[in-house]
Amino acid sequence: MREHPWISAASYWEPERFVGSAWYQHAPFAFWLVDAVEPRTIVELGTHRGFSYFVFCEAVKRLGLDTVVTATDGWMGDEHAGFYGQAVYDAVAATTSELYPGIGELHRGWFDDFAGPTPDRSIDLLHIDGRHRYEDVWHDFESWLPNVSDRGVVICHDTTERKRDFGVWKFWDEVRDRYPSFGFEHGHGLGVLAVGPEVPARMSAFLDAGRVDGDEVRDFYHERGRRISASAQARADAARHAAAAAKLAAAEQRVRDLETSTSWKITAPMRRASSALRSRGRG
């Protein structure tokens, strides 16, 4: 069986924590990517409920890397992700504390607030998934590019999404020929750029394979992504069934509690008399 440089055991991992996301289908590649690049620092621009951020943290945890994963977001939402309240941030913070202490960090605010204080050439993996207008994506890329290391990789989500005023696809069309690159088309699209001059060996092998066997690479990760989506759906269905069963059990318990209560017993003769009267009336 032919070995592929763009597959590792990490490609078959399943996320530990699922939250609602449009990023499910890219989890297998993200696991492989962290395994291949072994980044010292991962920065994500746009986190929302945290699925992709949790995937990066999970990869670091399983691989035993000394890596800091930083999620940067205002946690207020926008016209693309929708607007939301404090509970979303609190949930991401709780999961970070529970599962990824010492790995994950949350930076709450505007992306530009953190680009300047971040040391130049310190980020080995940058994930751009903020507001999706053309000018916004270009701004995020250019603002943070000086912070990306000589071995750095940048990934951008939604490169095939053209609804409303999404412009990542246009950004991707313009930037992908400037650097060694590869594009996935499933899961709303994911663009991969090797922007540093010292591309890690396994990343370089992936890009070489992509030029020769691009369809095979895409098909493999599309299939792996479908499995993750199916697993997420199965977990969501199980959670709904469990919630419905718990609700039914609670209702049944309230009935039992009522039927064994003192007031129920005291009023039993009145209920029997009322039932008898209704029976005679029908006769």
Legacy VTK file of the C-alpha trace (Angstrom):
# vtk DataFile Version 3.0
C-alpha trace
ASCII
DATASET POLYDATA
POINTS 283 float
0.000 0.000 0.000
1.426 3.397 -1.015
2.240 5.745 1.842
1.072 9.331 1.575
3.020 12.220 3.115
-0.232 14.100 3.692
-1.752 11.447 5.987
-0.787 10.528 9.538
-2.478 8.852 12.488
-3.707 12.323 13.472
-5.782 12.469 10.273
-8.066 9.827 11.810
-8.594 11.472 15.184
-12.012 12.635 16.333
-12.539 15.865 18.276
-13.210 15.615 21.983
-15.532 18.620 22.141
-18.234 19.392 19.577
-20.025 22.731 19.425
-22.107 24.169 16.606
-19.793 25.052 13.721
-19.325 25.257 9.952
-15.776 23.946 10.475
-16.454 20.267 11.299
-15.163 18.922 8.000
-11.730 20.496 8.397
-10.912 18.884 11.745
-9.003 15.918 10.198
-6.726 18.184 8.180
-6.219 20.510 11.166
-5.093 17.552 13.277
-2.660 16.518 10.535
-1.443 20.093 10.094
-0.520 20.555 13.752
1.199 17.163 13.674
3.163 18.132 10.540
4.147 21.700 11.436
4.575 21.260 15.216
3.894 24.973 15.704
5.226 26.798 18.725
2.393 29.322 18.507
-1.062 29.071 16.938
-3.243 32.174 16.617
-6.863 32.106 15.503
-8.649 35.254 14.330
-12.367 34.584 14.789
-13.393 31.861 17.216
-17.145 32.161 17.945
-18.196 28.945 19.740
-14.660 27.590 19.518
-14.758 24.387 17.476
-11.641 25.013 15.356
-9.825 26.458 18.379
-10.664 23.358 20.401
-9.390 21.148 17.555
-6.028 22.962 17.598
-5.857 22.662 21.382
-6.776 18.981 21.224
-4.020 18.305 18.676
-1.451 20.048 20.880
-2.649 18.090 23.894
-2.530 14.678 22.183
0.829 15.336 20.536
2.383 16.608 23.762
3.633 19.800 22.121
4.819 22.869 24.000
2.463 25.112 22.035
0.282 28.075 22.978
-3.029 28.330 21.108
-4.546 31.803 21.192
-8.168 32.472 20.281
-8.767 36.097 19.333
-12.336 37.378 19.069
-14.635 40.096 20.333
-17.269 37.467 21.193
-20.070 39.756 20.134
-20.637 38.390 16.618
-21.139 40.140 13.309
-23.503 40.150 10.344
-21.941 36.931 9.013
-21.719 34.849 12.192
-24.767 36.466 13.780
-24.768 38.482 16.992
-24.745 36.811 20.394
-24.215 37.445 24.088
-21.853 36.743 26.961
-22.839 33.088 27.263
-20.842 32.127 24.137
-17.610 33.562 25.537
-18.278 31.987 28.938
-18.723 28.556 27.333
-15.441 28.821 25.391
-13.632 29.972 28.528
-15.102 27.103 30.556
-14.006 24.482 28.020
-10.523 26.012 27.866
-10.224 25.828 31.644
-11.641 22.304 31.802
-9.817 20.604 28.920
-6.907 22.771 27.803
-5.339 24.598 30.751
-1.829 25.741 29.932
-2.527 25.366 26.204
-5.351 27.714 25.257
-5.551 31.465 25.795
-8.433 33.813 25.013
-7.787 37.339 23.764
-11.029 39.284 23.760
-11.141 42.400 21.617
-10.498 43.678 18.108
-7.940 41.775 16.050
-5.944 44.975 15.505
-5.618 45.426 19.279
-3.441 42.315 19.457
-1.518 42.409 16.171
0.876 45.145 17.339
1.768 43.644 20.741
2.351 40.192 19.182
6.092 39.730 18.507
7.174 39.762 14.868
7.741 36.345 13.279
6.385 34.502 16.323
3.342 32.706 14.859
3.850 29.334 13.178
0.171 28.759 12.351
-2.348 31.537 11.740
-6.032 30.783 11.152
-8.055 33.644 9.643
-11.814 33.255 10.100
-13.103 36.690 11.079
-15.496 38.906 9.192
-15.681 37.611 5.646
-15.816 40.681 3.453
-13.058 40.957 0.857
-11.480 44.049 2.386
-11.691 42.623 5.912
-9.847 39.424 5.006
-7.125 41.342 3.186
-6.778 43.662 6.189
-6.464 40.755 8.633
-3.921 38.992 6.420
-1.734 42.037 5.859
-1.994 43.188 9.492
-0.867 39.852 10.881
1.578 38.703 8.186
4.576 40.409 9.909
3.828 38.270 12.973
4.072 34.998 11.033
7.357 33.139 11.383
9.811 32.025 8.701
8.246 28.565 8.882
4.726 29.902 9.145
1.504 28.603 7.605
-1.701 30.615 7.157
-5.104 28.976 6.670
-8.289 30.811 5.669
-11.824 29.467 5.987
-14.782 30.005 3.621
-12.730 30.270 0.443
-15.540 28.771 -1.668
-18.476 30.550 0.002
-20.046 33.212 -2.226
-23.306 34.033 -0.456
-24.265 37.586 0.492
-21.177 39.819 0.664
-18.648 37.095 1.446
-15.339 37.961 -0.222
-12.857 35.354 1.028
-13.092 33.577 -2.333
-11.859 36.720 -4.095
-9.036 37.197 -1.583
-8.043 33.554 -2.108
-8.011 33.923 -5.888
-5.593 36.825 -5.549
-3.262 35.469 -2.856
-2.887 31.773 -3.654
-0.364 32.305 -6.465
1.869 34.496 -4.317
2.894 31.627 -2.028
3.023 27.832 -2.146
-0.630 26.956 -1.596
-3.365 24.340 -1.601
-7.136 24.741 -1.521
-9.832 22.444 -0.155
-13.301 22.900 -1.613
-15.438 21.020 0.933
-16.728 22.490 4.202
-17.135 25.970 2.652
-13.501 25.851 1.532
-10.155 26.075 3.317
-7.116 27.768 1.805
-3.613 26.790 2.947
-0.632 29.107 2.402
3.013 28.426 3.248
4.078 32.063 3.658
7.461 31.515 5.323
10.706 30.834 3.437
11.549 27.840 5.649
8.577 25.545 5.079
8.595 22.502 7.403
9.562 19.337 5.529
6.218 17.580 5.933
4.360 20.705 4.885
6.547 20.965 1.804
5.819 17.302 0.972
2.084 17.981 1.345
2.250 20.900 -1.069
4.280 18.851 -3.563
1.699 16.056 -3.369
-1.082 18.583 -3.794
0.352 19.715 -7.098
0.515 16.129 -8.387
-2.337 14.347 -6.591
-4.564 17.260 -5.594
-7.844 15.464 -6.238
-6.751 12.484 -4.166
-5.784 14.739 -1.264
-9.089 16.596 -1.473
-11.130 13.380 -1.711
-9.411 11.862 1.316
-9.977 14.854 3.583
-13.482 15.385 2.245
-14.376 11.828 3.226
-12.711 12.181 6.622
-14.591 15.458 7.076
-17.926 13.835 6.242
-17.285 11.300 8.987
-16.689 14.069 11.504
-19.890 15.822 10.414
-21.800 12.558 10.796
-20.323 12.059 14.254
-21.322 15.597 15.232
-24.874 14.952 14.011
-25.046 11.658 15.898
-23.899 13.331 19.100
-26.435 16.137 18.641
-29.236 13.607 18.061
-28.189 11.627 21.139
-28.149 14.814 23.228
-31.666 15.735 22.032
-32.960 12.232 22.789
-31.352 12.324 26.230
-32.875 15.747 26.944
-36.328 14.543 25.826
-36.014 11.390 27.946
-34.932 13.439 30.957
-37.884 15.797 30.468
-40.314 12.865 30.256
-38.779 11.214 33.319
-39.100 14.451 35.276
-42.762 14.788 34.290
-43.472 11.197 35.300
-41.735 11.784 38.629
-43.897 14.858 39.272
-47.010 12.734 38.655
-45.746 10.071 41.056
-44.938 12.707 43.658
-48.423 14.163 43.282
-50.121 10.796 43.569
-48.272 9.956 46.792
-48.751 13.398 48.339
-51.023 13.944 51.358
-53.275 16.365 49.488
-53.812 13.799 46.708
-54.824 11.175 49.241
-57.147 13.568 51.132
-58.975 14.595 47.990
-59.325 11.018 46.672
-62.938 10.604 48.001
-63.977 13.842 46.291
-62.520 12.676 42.994
-64.322 9.337 43.277
-67.617 11.063 44.062
-67.182 13.431 41.161
-66.427 10.522 38.857
-69.537 8.667 40.023
-71.750 11.704 39.432
-70.389 12.100 35.921
-71.069 8.403 35.233
-74.720 8.699 36.390
-75.162 11.830 34.315
-74.083 9.990 31.201
-76.511 7.173 31.961
LINES 1 284
283 0 1 2 3 4 5 6 7 8 9 10 11 12 13 14 15 16 17 18 19 20 21 22 23 24 25 26 27 28 29 30 31 32 33 34 35 36 37 38 39 40 41 42 43 44 45 46 47 48 49 50 51 52 53 54 55 56 57 58 59 60 61 62 63 64 65 66 67 68 69 70 71 72 73 74 75 76 77 78 79 80 81 82 83 84 85 86 87 88 89 90 91 92 93 94 95 96 97 98 99 100 101 102 103 104 105 106 107 108 109 110 111 112 113 114 115 116 117 118 119 120 121 122 123 124 125 126 127 128 129 130 131 132 133 134 135 136 137 138 139 140 141 142 143 144 145 146 147 148 149 150 151 152 153 154 155 156 157 158 159 160 161 162 163 164 165 166 167 168 169 170 171 172 173 174 175 176 177 178 179 180 181 182 183 184 185 186 187 188 189 190 191 192 193 194 195 196 197 198 199 200 201 202 203 204 205 206 207 208 209 210 211 212 213 214 215 216 217 218 219 220 221 222 223 224 225 226 227 228 229 230 231 232 233 234 235 236 237 238 239 240 241 242 243 244 245 246 247 248 249 250 251 252 253 254 255 256 257 258 259 260 261 262 263 264 265 266 267 268 269 270 271 272 273 274 275 276 277 278 279 280 281 282
